[in-house]
Amino acid sequence: MYDFIKVPKKEANIAREALIQNNLYNKGIKAKNDSKYVYFPVQKSKFKVKELKKYPLVKKKGEKYTTTRSFRDILINDYHIKDYIGSYDTVGDIAIIKVTDEMLKKEKEIARSLLKSNPIIKTVVKKTSKHHGKYRVEDVKYLAGKRTFKTQVKESNCIFNIRLGKMFFSPRLSFERERCAEFVKDKKTVAVFFSGVGPFSIIIGKRNPKAKVYSIELNKEAHKCAIENIKQNNVNNVEAICDDVAKYAQKLKNKCDYIIMPLPKTSDLFLESAYTCIKKGKNPGQITIYKFVPKNKPYSKLLSELRRFAKTKNKKIIVVFKRVVRNYSPDIVQVAVDFKFVKKT
């Protein structure tokens, strides 16, 4: 029997991040889930992390991974690294690590050790830049394993082709993609802004075959992958469009029942485009916007901005739903806000 914390699915991503950041996640044991909760294995039965103390601790049978050594253990015990980041992201079968100055001289040896410790991983790369440029890509450098930046991600019964370094993809938004897909109903018109390789669009389209989904992405490389992904997932109701959202919005004027804006750095700069596309009137459409915000006041600035914009249109906003999606840094979190523009009363 192992110790797990019991977390509502809507809070799973942020709880997992908090566990990893505080070195509390037991990576040798697989997480579990049921219809309402995710159960994360923990290394300690007692801890003082504020955002985790609210979750109940339960005992469950646990299934071990084939590896029992964490990346943190490798860094400390094998290489005596003190300045380290003990977690990494995986996109498909590629692991993406952050290399500190102390790790730099041993980065290839460390990468090979990570490969040996986890048979699921086939390639290890390191981040060489933060997300940058108009396409929000993240530069990576090959370290070990199969020499490739191409991989496939399986999610929600779909398969997505991705090439690291050429396009943006976040595996940490899997719950949000599920949540948005459940909101959409057949015969609805949906626009996904900054749609990348198409994960939001394709999952929505596959779940709702009578819906019409416009998947809009400016990055030509990501657009090519989106077309491949639409074909290989046999989705016929998603249209991949390579264009600037601000320019294409006029073609969708007042057509959309639902708009998703998954670009947390600058989504708010495209509120005019969203307003152009969304349906108004008695049954206004809904918009989901993602944004990086201060952790101590996650909603105040964004909601003030939405209200100011609505006022310029002689409208007000109704917030349908909001949640903290994940930690981005010690002081910054990513939030999702679902809202509607409605007539002032």
Order of alpha helices (4+ residues) and beta strands (2+ residues): beta-alpha-beta-beta-alpha-beta-beta-beta-alpha-beta-beta-beta-beta-alpha-beta-alpha-beta-alpha-beta-alpha-beta-alpha-beta-alpha-beta-beta
